[in-house]
Amino acid sequence: MADTQNIPEPDVQDGIEYWNTQSADYDGVLGGFGSGSLPRIDALGSRQFLMHLRPDLCTVPSAIRPISFSPASTTRTRAVDVGAGVGRVTCDVLLHLVSDVLLLEPVEKFVQEAFRRGRASEYGTLVEDSVRSRWKGVQRKEKSVTVVQGTLQAFDLLSPLKGGKLLGRVGYVPAEDDLESKFDVIWCQWCLGHLSDADLVAFFRRCKLALRNAENSVIVVKENLCEDGVDGSARTVFDESDSSLTRSDKAWKKAFTRAGLTLIYEQVQRGFPEGLYQVKMYALR
């Protein structure tokens, strides 16, 4: 995917060690942008993108949901948030739209903070501020989050505990275990740069197998983009500080094709501070 570039591959442990130096909060996982407008703009952009793809997930009358809409099924909807950090996307995006979330994160202090926030939301003791809110629906047992510690390289979406450690579940508890159930939404944001090209393709192939419905389940990739090569070729840049890759638009699309995924929609995230990489959302199945 990187064409003729001879660049290093990400090292899992080096990446984890880097993130261990960051604080277990929104500032830490967002590179110092956690207390400004970026988290809110990012979450709104993500929710609008997902509702465009799945208007049936919209729970209130809106321009997104057709006036004539009626739920087609009472089945609980399920998402996975991979490389989830402290649970920002789970809290601010997914729990607004789906019933149950499986949260995966490799960094010990991040995943422990996510689980702490989930438990505090369940007990009603989480102290909210202008950025962080309680996890929607968890205290009333309407929704749930299952927290697993593990790496994307080892993660099997259909058997999460084969490559991960279960910390616990907060909120709704099903009558039958759903840990190995398939997903309506697979959300991948600002984490796939820690996968080599080969690991990325293998991960995407596992994602495709874990989609519940071939017609409306979706994989969302939301990542930074570097520029394509001057000749229009795919380009990848290695960051030594956190042992990660930043891929260009063409490099991402090559990975999708190699994994057998179909790109059904794409959109650039608007409204971020100047000077950052362009961020793009891709919907695949």
Backbone as CSV, one residue per row, in Angstrom:
resi,resn,N_x,N_y,N_z,CA_x,CA_y,CA_z,C_x,C_y,C_z
1,MET,0.812,-1.214,0.000,0.000,0.000,0.000,0.840,1.257,0.000
2,ALA,2.067,1.107,0.449,2.948,2.255,0.487,3.791,2.347,-0.779
3,ASP,3.430,1.560,-1.809,4.158,1.514,-3.065,5.617,1.173,-2.814
4,THR,6.541,2.005,-3.314,7.963,1.687,-3.199,8.601,2.295,-1.959
5,GLN,7.830,2.896,-1.095,8.411,3.501,0.095,8.982,2.418,0.999
6,ASN,10.141,2.709,1.555,10.754,1.801,2.517,10.644,2.450,3.891
7,ILE,9.523,2.199,4.567,9.278,2.855,5.846,9.162,1.816,6.950
8,PRO,9.463,2.209,8.188,9.351,1.264,9.305,7.899,0.850,9.538
9,GLU,7.724,-0.286,10.196,6.393,-0.725,10.595,6.154,-0.361,12.051
10,PRO,4.909,-0.116,12.428,4.605,0.192,13.833,4.985,-0.962,14.747
11,ASP,5.445,-0.633,15.931,5.731,-1.622,16.965,4.675,-1.487,18.057
12,VAL,3.973,-2.564,18.340,2.841,-2.517,19.278,3.277,-1.985,20.638
13,GLN,4.359,-2.532,21.181,4.783,-2.141,22.523,5.266,-0.707,22.565
14,ASP,5.958,-0.259,21.502,6.402,1.141,21.458,5.198,2.080,21.467
15,GLY,4.159,1.712,20.738,2.949,2.540,20.720,2.294,2.602,22.082
16,ILE,2.181,1.461,22.761,1.581,1.431,24.094,2.401,2.247,25.076
17,GLU,3.730,2.131,24.975,4.591,2.900,25.878,4.425,4.400,25.668
18,TYR,4.252,4.822,24.400,4.003,6.241,24.148,2.712,6.691,24.824
19,TRP,1.632,5.940,24.614,0.349,6.355,25.170,0.335,6.275,26.691
20,ASN,1.212,5.464,27.255,1.331,5.435,28.717,1.882,6.732,29.282
21,THR,2.503,7.550,28.439,3.023,8.840,28.896,1.964,9.937,28.841
22,GLN,0.811,9.643,28.259,-0.257,10.638,28.125,-1.286,10.479,29.239
23,SER,-1.947,11.559,29.576,-2.934,11.525,30.654,-4.180,10.759,30.219
24,ALA,-4.824,10.096,31.168,-6.010,9.280,30.890,-7.261,10.154,30.934
25,ASP,-7.344,11.065,29.981,-8.493,11.966,29.860,-8.585,12.421,28.409
26,TYR,-9.550,13.301,28.110,-9.749,13.723,26.733,-8.518,14.449,26.189
27,ASP,-7.864,15.262,27.000,-6.656,15.941,26.544,-5.584,14.931,26.160
28,GLY,-5.433,13.895,26.964,-4.409,12.898,26.697,-4.634,12.134,25.413
29,VAL,-5.867,11.714,25.155,-6.140,10.917,23.957,-6.290,11.781,22.705
30,LEU,-6.470,13.099,22.884,-6.657,13.996,21.742,-5.485,14.954,21.564
31,GLY,-4.341,14.614,22.112,-3.145,15.412,21.879,-3.238,16.838,22.359
32,GLY,-3.931,17.061,23.488,-4.042,18.399,24.056,-5.244,19.187,23.587
33,PHE,-6.081,18.593,22.726,-7.255,19.302,22.198,-8.550,18.880,22.906
34,GLY,-8.442,18.258,24.069,-9.617,17.715,24.715,-10.509,18.708,25.415
35,SER,-10.004,19.908,25.702,-10.816,20.880,26.443,-11.355,21.993,25.561
36,GLY,-11.087,21.953,24.271,-11.594,22.963,23.354,-12.832,22.488,22.619
37,SER,-13.002,22.972,21.407,-14.205,22.650,20.634,-14.086,21.319,19.892
38,LEU,-12.872,20.799,19.754,-12.678,19.613,18.921,-13.522,18.413,19.345
39,PRO,-13.583,18.036,20.638,-14.386,16.854,20.984,-15.849,16.973,20.585
40,ARG,-16.434,18.148,20.796,-17.853,18.331,20.464,-18.065,18.302,18.949
41,ILE,-17.208,19.000,18.200,-17.339,19.019,16.744,-17.118,17.623,16.165
42,ASP,-16.124,16.924,16.703,-15.841,15.578,16.232,-17.029,14.651,16.482
43,ALA,-17.592,14.693,17.678,-18.705,13.812,18.023,-19.939,14.118,17.180
44,LEU,-20.237,15.390,16.983,-21.404,15.751,16.165,-21.216,15.289,14.723
45,GLY,-20.009,15.482,14.183,-19.733,15.024,12.824,-19.887,13.522,12.694
46,SER,-19.423,12.787,13.711,-19.512,11.329,13.681,-20.959,10.864,13.757
47,ARG,-21.735,11.465,14.644,-23.131,11.054,14.789,-23.930,11.359,13.530
48,GLN,-23.694,12.512,12.920,-24.406,12.853,11.689,-24.020,11.902,10.563
49,PHE,-22.745,11.534,10.493,-22.271,10.598,9.487,-22.955,9.243,9.653
50,LEU,-23.024,8.772,10.890,-23.636,7.467,11.145,-25.141,7.498,10.900
51,MET,-25.800,8.592,11.258,-27.243,8.683,11.010,-27.553,8.786,9.520
52,HIS,-26.637,9.392,8.760,-26.820,9.419,7.309,-26.802,7.993,6.756
53,LEU,-25.905,7.168,7.293,-25.788,5.788,6.841,-26.915,4.907,7.360
54,ARG,-27.296,5.160,8.616,-28.309,4.336,9.291,-29.365,5.237,9.926
55,PRO,-30.267,5.820,9.122,-31.291,6.697,9.687,-32.190,6.002,10.693
56,ASP,-32.235,4.674,10.645,-33.051,3.931,11.604,-32.502,4.035,13.021
57,LEU,-31.232,4.445,13.165,-30.645,4.589,14.495,-31.028,5.915,15.161
58,CYS,-31.561,6.842,14.365,-31.964,8.137,14.918,-33.192,7.949,15.807
59,THR,-33.109,8.421,17.050,-34.163,8.162,18.031,-35.157,9.303,18.198
60,VAL,-34.920,10.430,17.532,-35.840,11.561,17.654,-36.212,12.045,16.254
61,PRO,-37.399,12.670,16.081,-37.761,13.222,14.775,-36.716,14.248,14.334
62,SER,-36.278,14.157,13.091,-35.235,15.062,12.610,-35.216,15.046,11.095
63,ALA,-34.344,15.893,10.525,-34.159,15.906,9.074,-33.478,14.627,8.608
64,ILE,-32.833,13.931,9.537,-32.147,12.691,9.186,-33.133,11.547,9.048
65,ARG,-34.096,11.480,9.981,-35.037,10.367,9.984,-36.297,10.728,9.196
66,PRO,-36.681,9.920,8.236,-37.882,10.219,7.451,-39.121,10.339,8.334
67,ILE,-40.063,11.214,7.947,-41.281,11.421,8.718,-42.082,10.125,8.819
68,SER,-42.059,9.339,7.754,-42.832,8.100,7.713,-42.117,6.927,8.385
69,PHE,-40.981,7.209,9.045,-40.162,6.138,9.607,-40.923,5.359,10.675
70,SER,-40.765,4.044,10.618,-41.231,3.185,11.695,-40.187,2.099,11.898
71,PRO,-39.837,1.800,13.145,-38.778,0.820,13.386,-39.087,-0.517,12.722
72,ALA,-38.083,-1.067,12.028,-38.285,-2.332,11.338,-38.101,-3.520,12.270
73,SER,-37.422,-3.278,13.384,-37.121,-4.386,14.274,-36.923,-3.873,15.692
74,THR,-37.211,-4.729,16.652,-36.960,-4.374,18.049,-35.638,-4.970,18.527
75,THR,-34.877,-5.557,17.626,-33.582,-6.140,17.975,-32.645,-5.072,18.509
76,ARG,-31.934,-5.375,19.573,-30.964,-4.436,20.113,-29.819,-4.260,19.112
77,THR,-29.405,-3.023,18.929,-28.306,-2.735,18.011,-26.992,-2.758,18.773
78,ARG,-25.931,-3.187,18.084,-24.673,-3.459,18.758,-23.512,-2.843,17.981
79,ALA,-22.585,-2.212,18.709,-21.413,-1.595,18.095,-20.159,-2.004,18.843
80,VAL,-19.026,-1.894,18.151,-17.732,-2.064,18.804,-16.916,-0.801,18.553
81,ASP,-16.259,-0.319,19.596,-15.403,0.863,19.555,-13.983,0.383,19.797
82,VAL,-13.173,0.290,18.719,-11.828,-0.269,18.858,-10.804,0.844,19.059
83,GLY,-9.770,0.553,19.866,-8.794,1.586,20.200,-9.480,2.756,20.868
84,ALA,-10.340,2.443,21.832,-11.328,3.384,22.341,-10.800,4.399,23.344
85,GLY,-9.549,4.255,23.779,-9.023,5.200,24.759,-9.812,5.168,26.046
86,VAL,-10.282,6.334,26.500,-11.046,6.429,27.748,-12.551,6.333,27.503
87,GLY,-12.943,5.945,26.291,-14.366,5.756,25.994,-15.058,6.980,25.448
88,ARG,-14.303,7.889,24.857,-14.879,9.137,24.355,-15.913,8.881,23.265
89,VAL,-15.573,8.082,22.252,-16.507,7.804,21.158,-17.691,6.979,21.657
90,THR,-17.424,6.035,22.544,-18.516,5.259,23.138,-19.530,6.177,23.792
91,CYS,-19.046,7.119,24.600,-19.926,8.030,25.345,-20.605,9.051,24.440
92,ASP,-19.827,9.703,23.581,-20.310,10.883,22.874,-20.933,10.584,21.516
93,VAL,-20.723,9.374,21.006,-21.260,9.018,19.692,-22.155,7.779,19.774
94,LEU,-21.567,6.650,20.145,-22.252,5.371,19.963,-23.433,5.171,20.899
95,LEU,-23.301,5.533,22.165,-24.407,5.316,23.105,-25.613,6.207,22.811
96,HIS,-25.446,7.206,21.980,-26.587,8.023,21.558,-27.414,7.308,20.488
97,LEU,-26.815,6.277,19.853,-27.458,5.701,18.675,-27.648,4.194,18.726
98,VAL,-26.901,3.479,19.548,-27.033,2.024,19.584,-27.326,1.557,21.009
99,SER,-27.682,0.279,21.124,-28.075,-0.274,22.424,-26.887,-0.731,23.262
100,ASP,-25.953,-1.433,22.630,-24.864,-2.079,23.357,-23.545,-1.824,22.646
101,VAL,-22.504,-1.547,23.432,-21.182,-1.261,22.879,-20.156,-2.197,23.505
102,LEU,-19.280,-2.747,22.677,-18.093,-3.449,23.147,-16.918,-2.493,22.959
103,LEU,-16.260,-2.145,24.045,-15.162,-1.177,24.025,-13.837,-1.927,24.145
104,LEU,-12.943,-1.724,23.184,-11.626,-2.367,23.186,-10.533,-1.320,23.271
105,GLU,-9.585,-1.508,24.203,-8.469,-0.576,24.360,-7.268,-1.321,24.937
106,PRO,-6.059,-1.125,24.359,-4.891,-1.855,24.851,-4.171,-1.202,26.029
107,VAL,-4.263,0.118,26.168,-3.471,0.822,27.180,-4.142,0.701,28.545
108,GLU,-3.414,0.160,29.514,-3.968,-0.168,30.834,-4.674,1.006,31.487
109,LYS,-4.010,2.150,31.588,-4.638,3.251,32.329,-5.817,3.867,31.581
110,PHE,-5.805,3.772,30.251,-6.949,4.267,29.490,-8.160,3.365,29.697
111,VAL,-7.957,2.054,29.550,-9.090,1.130,29.655,-9.626,1.096,31.091
112,GLN,-8.751,1.251,32.072,-9.212,1.305,33.454,-10.033,2.571,33.705
113,GLU,-9.627,3.683,33.100,-10.392,4.921,33.243,-11.746,4.805,32.538
114,ALA,-11.760,4.158,31.378,-13.036,3.935,30.685,-13.975,3.116,31.560
115,PHE,-13.452,2.048,32.138,-14.292,1.197,32.984,-14.758,1.944,34.233
116,ARG,-13.866,2.771,34.802,-14.245,3.573,35.981,-15.382,4.525,35.623
117,ARG,-15.289,5.174,34.451,-16.340,6.099,34.034,-17.649,5.356,33.794
118,GLY,-17.533,4.156,33.224,-18.737,3.359,33.005,-19.405,2.982,34.315
119,ARG,-18.615,2.539,35.278,-19.171,2.163,36.577,-19.765,3.378,37.286
120,ALA,-19.080,4.513,37.226,-19.594,5.726,37.854,-20.884,6.200,37.183
121,SER,-20.985,5.997,35.861,-22.236,6.322,35.165,-23.358,5.396,35.616
122,GLU,-23.034,4.129,35.784,-24.029,3.152,36.216,-24.541,3.477,37.615
123,TYR,-23.648,3.906,38.503,-24.032,4.201,39.889,-24.564,5.623,40.055
124,GLY,-24.461,6.449,38.991,-24.930,7.822,39.080,-24.000,8.731,39.836
125,THR,-22.730,8.354,39.967,-21.774,9.138,40.755,-20.758,9.889,39.904
126,LEU,-20.816,9.754,38.576,-19.847,10.421,37.719,-20.041,11.932,37.788
127,VAL,-18.970,12.652,38.074,-19.011,14.108,38.109,-18.862,14.626,36.679
128,GLU,-19.893,15.285,36.171,-19.882,15.776,34.800,-19.274,17.174,34.748
129,ASP,-18.749,17.519,33.558,-18.277,18.883,33.326,-18.644,19.273,31.901
130,SER,-18.037,20.356,31.384,-18.424,20.864,30.067,-18.016,19.918,28.935
131,VAL,-17.130,18.971,29.209,-16.658,18.038,28.181,-17.206,16.643,28.412
132,ARG,-17.080,16.142,29.629,-17.423,14.758,29.928,-18.824,14.644,30.516
133,SER,-19.589,13.681,30.007,-20.942,13.456,30.499,-21.101,11.990,30.881
134,ARG,-22.192,11.678,31.576,-22.474,10.294,31.933,-22.811,9.490,30.685
135,TRP,-22.538,8.215,30.754,-22.790,7.346,29.623,-24.290,7.096,29.494
136,LYS,-24.840,7.546,28.385,-26.282,7.563,28.142,-26.899,6.176,28.274
137,GLY,-27.969,6.089,29.077,-28.759,4.871,29.181,-28.199,3.792,30.077
138,VAL,-26.972,3.984,30.591,-26.327,2.940,31.390,-26.936,2.843,32.786
139,GLN,-27.185,3.992,33.433,-27.730,3.946,34.795,-29.120,3.323,34.825
140,ARG,-29.916,3.577,33.783,-31.271,3.029,33.740,-31.306,1.609,33.154
141,LYS,-30.148,1.059,32.869,-30.034,-0.304,32.333,-30.680,-0.444,30.958
142,GLU,-30.818,0.673,30.249,-31.358,0.629,28.896,-30.272,0.256,27.879
143,LYS,-29.051,0.646,28.199,-27.925,0.407,27.303,-26.782,-0.203,28.100
144,SER,-25.784,-0.721,27.370,-24.674,-1.347,28.073,-23.362,-1.099,27.363
145,VAL,-22.279,-1.208,28.141,-20.928,-1.172,27.592,-20.145,-2.319,28.217
146,THR,-19.537,-3.135,27.372,-18.653,-4.208,27.809,-17.224,-3.782,27.526
147,VAL,-16.365,-3.796,28.540,-15.014,-3.250,28.425,-13.999,-4.391,28.363
148,VAL,-13.177,-4.369,27.301,-12.172,-5.404,27.078,-10.818,-4.735,26.834
149,GLN,-9.782,-5.263,27.455,-8.428,-4.786,27.211,-7.725,-5.722,26.246
150,GLY,-7.176,-5.167,25.167,-6.471,-5.978,24.188,-6.025,-5.132,23.014
151,THR,-5.151,-5.686,22.178,-4.648,-4.975,21.006,-5.483,-5.298,19.779
152,LEU,-5.465,-4.391,18.802,-6.172,-4.635,17.546,-5.550,-5.795,16.789
153,GLN,-4.238,-5.959,16.926,-3.556,-7.029,16.202,-4.076,-8.404,16.626
154,ALA,-4.400,-8.568,17.906,-4.826,-9.871,18.424,-6.338,-9.997,18.523
155,PHE,-7.063,-8.920,18.289,-8.500,-8.886,18.565,-9.301,-9.640,17.521
156,ASP,-10.091,-10.602,17.970,-11.051,-11.316,17.131,-12.433,-10.824,17.523
157,LEU,-13.098,-10.101,16.631,-14.370,-9.476,16.978,-15.424,-10.487,17.371
158,LEU,-15.336,-11.706,16.861,-16.335,-12.722,17.165,-15.959,-13.568,18.375
159,SER,-14.742,-13.440,18.851,-14.294,-14.126,20.079,-13.385,-13.171,20.850
160,PRO,-13.960,-12.097,21.407,-13.159,-11.019,21.993,-12.191,-11.454,23.082
161,LEU,-12.504,-12.506,23.811,-11.646,-12.885,24.931,-10.478,-13.769,24.507
162,LYS,-10.432,-14.179,23.239,-9.274,-14.933,22.760,-8.030,-14.060,22.742
163,GLY,-8.210,-12.776,22.437,-7.065,-11.873,22.394,-7.208,-10.704,23.333
164,GLY,-8.080,-10.845,24.327,-8.301,-9.719,25.229,-8.754,-10.163,26.606
165,LYS,-8.752,-9.223,27.535,-9.146,-9.473,28.923,-10.417,-8.689,29.244
166,LEU,-11.421,-9.379,29.740,-12.687,-8.750,30.091,-12.571,-8.043,31.432
167,LEU,-12.841,-6.720,31.437,-12.874,-5.983,32.695,-14.263,-6.032,33.317
168,GLY,-15.290,-6.026,32.486,-16.648,-6.106,32.999,-17.643,-5.428,32.084
169,ARG,-18.901,-5.474,32.504,-19.997,-4.880,31.740,-20.780,-3.965,32.655
170,VAL,-21.191,-2.816,32.127,-22.014,-1.879,32.896,-23.338,-1.691,32.172
171,GLY,-24.406,-1.462,32.947,-25.720,-1.219,32.363,-26.515,-2.484,32.122
172,TYR,-27.214,-2.520,31.010,-28.108,-3.628,30.649,-27.368,-4.964,30.621
173,VAL,-28.010,-5.987,31.153,-27.459,-7.346,31.105,-28.448,-8.225,30.347
174,PRO,-28.034,-8.851,29.248,-28.959,-9.661,28.443,-29.281,-10.983,29.127
175,ALA,-30.390,-11.571,28.734,-30.767,-12.870,29.286,-29.774,-13.945,28.866
176,GLU,-29.224,-13.793,27.652,-28.212,-14.719,27.157,-26.960,-13.938,26.784
177,ASP,-25.808,-14.531,27.020,-24.531,-13.874,26.732,-24.448,-13.485,25.254
178,ASP,-24.068,-12.219,24.993,-23.966,-11.750,23.609,-22.537,-11.366,23.236
179,LEU,-21.566,-11.790,24.041,-20.189,-11.360,23.839,-19.648,-11.760,22.470
180,GLU,-20.140,-12.864,21.920,-19.645,-13.323,20.624,-20.650,-13.062,19.502
181,SER,-21.543,-12.099,19.730,-22.514,-11.723,18.696,-21.868,-10.804,17.660
182,LYS,-22.512,-10.686,16.506,-22.012,-9.808,15.455,-22.436,-8.363,15.709
183,PHE,-21.975,-7.457,14.831,-22.130,-6.023,15.081,-22.887,-5.323,13.957
184,ASP,-23.645,-4.301,14.361,-24.279,-3.408,13.398,-23.330,-2.295,12.971
185,VAL,-22.472,-1.870,13.899,-21.514,-0.787,13.641,-20.156,-1.186,14.206
186,ILE,-19.127,-1.089,13.383,-17.747,-1.272,13.839,-17.048,0.069,13.663
187,TRP,-16.675,0.692,14.784,-16.138,2.057,14.743,-14.633,2.036,15.026
188,CYS,-13.857,2.580,14.063,-12.395,2.604,14.162,-11.932,4.053,13.983
189,GLN,-11.430,4.669,15.038,-11.040,6.079,14.939,-9.715,6.340,15.628
190,TRP,-8.804,6.947,14.885,-7.505,7.382,15.399,-6.768,6.272,16.145
191,CYS,-6.795,5.096,15.578,-6.079,3.959,16.177,-5.452,3.041,15.141
192,LEU,-5.949,3.056,13.899,-5.494,2.103,12.894,-4.090,2.405,12.385
193,GLY,-3.564,3.581,12.704,-2.183,3.899,12.356,-1.176,3.048,13.105
194,HIS,-1.636,2.364,14.163,-0.744,1.486,14.919,-0.690,0.076,14.335
195,LEU,-1.349,-0.124,13.187,-1.304,-1.411,12.499,-0.425,-1.310,11.261
196,SER,0.407,-2.313,11.040,1.141,-2.417,9.784,0.149,-2.657,8.655
197,ASP,0.613,-2.545,7.412,-0.276,-2.781,6.276,-0.888,-4.179,6.329
198,ALA,-0.053,-5.180,6.627,-0.546,-6.559,6.675,-1.550,-6.740,7.806
199,ASP,-1.239,-6.185,8.977,-2.161,-6.299,10.116,-3.459,-5.549,9.854
200,LEU,-3.367,-4.419,9.168,-4.561,-3.635,8.849,-5.511,-4.420,7.956
201,VAL,-4.978,-5.026,6.911,-5.813,-5.805,5.992,-6.440,-6.994,6.717
202,ALA,-5.637,-7.672,7.549,-6.169,-8.814,8.307,-7.270,-8.364,9.267
203,PHE,-7.081,-7.211,9.907,-8.098,-6.684,10.816,-9.388,-6.370,10.060
204,PHE,-9.277,-5.718,8.901,-10.464,-5.401,8.108,-11.206,-6.663,7.680
205,ARG,-10.480,-7.701,7.347,-11.138,-8.954,6.951,-11.921,-9.550,8.119
206,ARG,-11.367,-9.447,9.326,-12.097,-9.921,10.510,-13.328,-9.051,10.755
207,CYS,-13.199,-7.759,10.503,-14.344,-6.862,10.658,-15.482,-7.252,9.719
208,LYS,-15.151,-7.546,8.475,-16.187,-7.895,7.500,-16.951,-9.131,7.938
209,LEU,-16.241,-10.105,8.492,-16.886,-11.333,8.957,-17.787,-11.081,10.163
210,ALA,-17.530,-9.985,10.892,-18.271,-9.716,12.121,-19.467,-8.793,11.918
211,LEU,-19.766,-8.397,10.678,-20.940,-7.562,10.416,-22.210,-8.405,10.505
212,ARG,-23.200,-7.890,11.213,-24.440,-8.641,11.424,-25.247,-8.793,10.153
213,ASN,-25.321,-7.730,9.357,-26.187,-7.719,8.183,-25.410,-7.168,6.993
214,ALA,-25.320,-7.945,5.930,-24.524,-7.542,4.770,-25.094,-6.319,4.061
215,GLU,-26.364,-5.986,4.324,-27.008,-4.886,3.611,-26.970,-3.569,4.361
216,ASN,-26.952,-3.604,5.707,-26.974,-2.308,6.397,-25.999,-2.166,7.561
217,SER,-25.311,-3.226,7.955,-24.261,-3.068,8.954,-23.079,-2.354,8.308
218,VAL,-22.271,-1.671,9.110,-21.260,-0.796,8.519,-19.996,-0.745,9.369
219,ILE,-18.866,-0.649,8.683,-17.574,-0.375,9.305,-17.263,1.090,9.038
220,VAL,-16.952,1.851,10.081,-16.570,3.252,9.922,-15.103,3.412,10.296
221,VAL,-14.349,4.001,9.396,-12.951,4.353,9.641,-12.858,5.871,9.634
222,LYS,-12.374,6.432,10.731,-12.197,7.884,10.830,-10.753,8.141,11.229
223,GLU,-9.965,8.666,10.291,-8.523,8.755,10.512,-7.928,10.014,9.876
224,ASN,-6.734,10.371,10.364,-5.944,11.437,9.757,-5.466,11.011,8.373
225,LEU,-5.292,11.994,7.491,-4.757,11.732,6.156,-3.534,12.597,5.903
226,CYS,-2.470,11.985,5.378,-1.406,12.771,4.777,-1.734,12.936,3.290
227,GLU,-0.950,13.710,2.590,-1.207,13.912,1.165,-0.773,12.685,0.361
228,ASP,-1.486,12.415,-0.734,-0.993,11.425,-1.694,0.327,11.923,-2.271
229,GLY,1.073,11.028,-2.916,2.324,11.436,-3.546,2.090,12.463,-4.634
230,VAL,3.131,13.198,-4.991,2.997,14.250,-6.010,2.553,13.671,-7.349
231,ASP,2.830,12.379,-7.550,2.400,11.723,-8.785,1.040,11.049,-8.632
232,GLY,0.371,11.299,-7.482,-0.941,10.716,-7.247,-0.907,9.336,-6.630
233,SER,0.268,8.860,-6.263,0.403,7.520,-5.699,0.065,7.505,-4.213
234,ALA,-0.207,6.312,-3.704,-0.459,6.140,-2.276,0.800,6.504,-1.496
235,ARG,0.593,7.088,-0.306,1.733,7.540,0.496,1.467,7.239,1.956
236,THR,2.507,6.851,2.674,2.410,6.560,4.101,3.578,7.207,4.816
237,VAL,3.311,7.818,5.972,4.337,8.508,6.749,4.447,7.859,8.122
238,PHE,5.659,7.526,8.539,5.890,6.913,9.844,6.216,7.991,10.875
239,ASP,5.560,7.915,12.041,5.805,8.836,13.149,6.570,8.085,14.233
240,GLU,7.829,8.450,14.447,8.657,7.752,15.420,8.181,7.974,16.850
241,SER,7.547,9.113,17.123,7.184,9.452,18.501,6.217,8.444,19.104
242,ASP,5.239,7.993,18.325,4.260,7.032,18.850,4.224,5.733,18.046
243,SER,5.196,5.544,17.154,5.301,4.334,16.336,3.999,4.063,15.585
244,SER,3.600,5.041,14.771,2.347,4.903,14.022,2.528,5.361,12.584
245,LEU,1.585,4.979,11.741,1.577,5.360,10.339,0.421,6.315,10.062
246,THR,0.691,7.347,9.280,-0.369,8.191,8.733,-0.459,7.879,7.250
247,ARG,-1.634,7.477,6.803,-1.819,7.047,5.421,-2.544,8.125,4.614
248,SER,-2.283,8.147,3.334,-3.003,9.051,2.438,-4.327,8.419,2.025
249,ASP,-5.168,9.207,1.392,-6.476,8.716,0.957,-6.328,7.491,0.059
250,LYS,-5.396,7.557,-0.865,-5.228,6.423,-1.780,-4.702,5.196,-1.042
251,ALA,-3.841,5.391,-0.034,-3.326,4.259,0.738,-4.448,3.580,1.510
252,TRP,-5.361,4.364,2.095,-6.514,3.768,2.782,-7.358,2.964,1.807
253,LYS,-7.601,3.532,0.645,-8.479,2.853,-0.313,-7.842,1.578,-0.861
254,LYS,-6.521,1.551,-0.951,-5.851,0.310,-1.340,-6.050,-0.761,-0.272
255,ALA,-5.979,-0.343,0.992,-6.187,-1.303,2.084,-7.606,-1.850,2.051
256,PHE,-8.581,-0.984,1.829,-9.976,-1.441,1.753,-10.139,-2.484,0.647
257,THR,-9.575,-2.203,-0.521,-9.694,-3.117,-1.650,-9.029,-4.455,-1.351
258,ARG,-7.842,-4.413,-0.767,-7.126,-5.656,-0.453,-7.900,-6.513,0.553
259,ALA,-8.647,-5.852,1.427,-9.415,-6.585,2.442,-10.762,-7.068,1.921
260,GLY,-11.108,-6.717,0.686,-12.379,-7.135,0.119,-13.553,-6.299,0.578
261,LEU,-13.288,-5.071,1.032,-14.350,-4.182,1.496,-14.827,-3.284,0.361
262,THR,-16.082,-2.878,0.441,-16.658,-1.942,-0.516,-16.860,-0.595,0.167
263,LEU,-16.318,0.458,-0.418,-16.496,1.810,0.103,-17.852,2.327,-0.354
264,ILE,-18.728,2.641,0.613,-20.082,3.059,0.244,-20.321,4.558,0.445
265,TYR,-19.457,5.204,1.249,-19.640,6.642,1.480,-18.375,7.181,2.124
266,GLU,-18.028,8.426,1.845,-16.872,9.063,2.469,-17.155,10.543,2.658
267,GLN,-16.546,11.107,3.684,-16.814,12.511,4.007,-15.653,13.077,4.820
268,VAL,-15.239,14.289,4.506,-14.204,14.980,5.273,-14.835,15.613,6.506
269,GLN,-14.183,15.463,7.647,-14.628,16.124,8.869,-14.272,17.603,8.797
270,ARG,-15.248,18.460,8.989,-15.018,19.906,8.956,-14.992,20.481,10.370
271,GLY,-14.410,21.681,10.493,-14.502,22.447,11.725,-13.380,22.252,12.721
272,PHE,-12.349,21.469,12.370,-11.238,21.266,13.286,-10.275,22.465,13.233
273,PRO,-9.472,22.654,14.282,-8.493,23.751,14.281,-7.519,23.648,13.108
274,GLU,-7.038,24.796,12.650,-6.068,24.812,11.561,-4.754,24.189,12.013
275,GLY,-4.029,23.626,11.052,-2.724,23.063,11.345,-2.727,21.573,11.618
276,LEU,-3.915,20.973,11.729,-4.004,19.542,11.948,-4.102,18.813,10.607
277,TYR,-3.814,17.518,10.641,-4.053,16.705,9.448,-5.533,16.778,9.062
278,GLN,-5.801,16.642,7.771,-7.190,16.441,7.347,-7.694,15.123,7.916
279,VAL,-8.950,15.107,8.347,-9.573,13.895,8.894,-10.725,13.501,7.987
280,LYS,-10.783,12.216,7.656,-11.822,11.750,6.752,-12.528,10.546,7.348
281,MET,-13.817,10.431,7.085,-14.630,9.296,7.498,-14.980,8.450,6.281
282,TYR,-14.758,7.146,6.417,-15.083,6.188,5.361,-16.096,5.190,5.912
283,ALA,-17.117,4.872,5.141,-18.084,3.835,5.499,-17.893,2.667,4.546
284,LEU,-17.812,1.466,5.139,-17.467,0.271,4.370,-18.313,-0.916,4.799
285,ARG,-18.402,-1.871,3.908,-18.968,-3.175,4.285,-18.480,-4.246,3.302
